[in-house]
Amino acid sequence: MLEIIYQDDYLVAINKPHGLLVHQSPIARDASEFAIQLLRDQIDKKVYPVHRIDRKTSGILLFALDKEVNKNLTEQLTLKTVEKKYWAIVRGYTPDEQLIDYALYKDNGTLQEAQTMIKTLAKVEINIPSGKHNTSRYSFVEASPLTGRMHQIRKHMAHILHPIIGDRPHGCNKQNKI
């Protein structure tokens, strides 16, 4: 059963667990369960995903309960009249705020513009050695994608040398073990 964190006559929000695909995809033929089918079966209604979250990302996933609501919300996301925010723990101390403007390649080799705004919410240093350092430093960041590219936040954080803790393959396996 999926954890439903909000539901009304128009919307359902779930807490999507890590590892669950939103919908069937040619890039993940090995998957047999999808959020759309699980939620549809759970509430016995057709659902329409308003947005997607990477398979390896947990978080709030919003579904519309009819096509018109889905169309309106999708349009709002396209026009950027609503914001998406993600929280992550990353390696190292990040700047207080930073715009990451770094184009990303699609699977077909096409280069796409990609921008993510990050804001540091907290920093911590723990007494566990890491590599040549006597301690390990981490930041808790809020990431707001200004574009919507596959694995954008994960790739952007790795690009600025602050990979997300727990992420593979863009993260740092030594830090992930800590």
N, C-alpha and C positions, 0 to 999 in steps of 0.2 A: 504494500500500500504506500502510495506517495503521501508525504506530509502536505496537507492543504493548509496554507497560512492565511488565505483570504478567499472568500467566495461571495458573490452577489448574483443578481440576475443577468449580469453582463460579462463578468470576469471571474477567473480563477487564477490564483497565484499559488505555486507550489515551491517547496524547498527541493530543488533538483540535486540529487546526490552526485558525487564524483563518479564518473564512469558510465553514466546514462546518456545516451544520445537523445536529442530532442525528437528527431524523426529519422526514418530510414535514409541512408546515404550510400552512394557508390564507393566512398572512401573508407567505409567501415562495414564491409560485407559480413564480418564475423559476428556482428551484434544481432541479438534476437529479441531484445526488449527495447522499447522506445517510449519516451515520456508521453507522446500523443496517444498511443494505444492504451498505455497503462491508465492514464487519467480518464480517457473516454470510457474505459471499462469500469473504472472505479465510481464515476459519477453518473454513468449511463446517459451521457450526452456527447454530441459531437463537439470537438474543441479545435481551435485554430491558434497556432503559436503566433504571438505578437512579435517575438524576437527569438534569437537562439543564443545558447551558451555552449562553448566548447565541451566536448565529451568529458574532458579531464577537469572541468571546472564545476564546482558546486555553487549554488546560489539561487536567487529567486527567479523563477521563470513564469512569465505571464501568458495566459491563454484567454482568448475571447470565446464567448459562447455562441456567437453568430457571425456571419460573414460581414455584415455592415459595421459592427463594432471593431472587428479585426481590420477592416479597410481604414476606418477612421484613426485607429491607433497606429497602424503602419504608416499612414500619411504623416501623423505627428512626429514619428521617429525620423522619417525622411526629411521633413521640413525642419527638424531639430528644435521643435517647440517643447520637447521633453528631453531629459538628460538620463543617461545610463551612468552609473557609478559602480566601481568594483573596488574591493579592499583586498590588499595582499601584504604579506610579510616578505620583504626582499632582503637580499644580502647587502651589507654595507650601509653607510649613511648617505641617504639621498638628499638632494637640495630641497629647500623648503617648498619651492614650486618649480616646475620645469615643463616646457612644451617639447615633446619628442616629435620631431618632424622627420620621419625616416620612411621612405617608400619601401613597400614589401612586394615580393613576387608571388603571383598566383601559381597554382600547380602547372598551368600551361606555359609558364615563363613570362607572362605579361607583368610588367611593373606597374603597381598601383600606388597612388599617393596615400599616405597613412599618417595620422596625427593622433597623439594621445597627450592629454594634460595630466600631470601627476602633482599631487600635493602631499607632503609628508605630514602625517598625523602624530607620529611618535618615533623616538629612536631609543635603542637599548644596546648596551654592551654587556656581554656575559663572560665570565672567567673560564672560557673553554678555548684552548689554543686552536688556531686554524692556519695551516700552512706555515708561513714565516711570521705570523702574527701571534702575540701572546693571548689575545682575546678574540671573541667573535662579535661583530657588530651587525645589527639589523635595523631596518626601518619598517614602519607600518605606513603604507601609502594608500591614498585614494586615487584611483585611475579613472579618468573620464575619456573614453574614446571619442574623438571628433569625427572619425571615419569608422567604418565597420569592416575590417579585414579579418580573415581567418587567423586565429592565434595572435592577433595584433598586440594585445597587452603583454603577453608572454614574450613575444619576439622583441618588442620595444624595450622591455625591462632588461632583457639579456643584452641588447644592443648598447645600452648605456652602462653595462657592467654591473647591474643590480638585479640579477635573476631572481625570480620568484622562488621562495623556499617550497620544496616539494614538487617543483615542476621538472618534468623530463620531456623532451630532450634539451630544452632551452635553459634548464637550471644547472646548479652545481651539485653533483652527487655527493661530494664530501660534506657540503653544508646540509644537504637533505638528510644525511645520516645523523648529524648532530640534532 
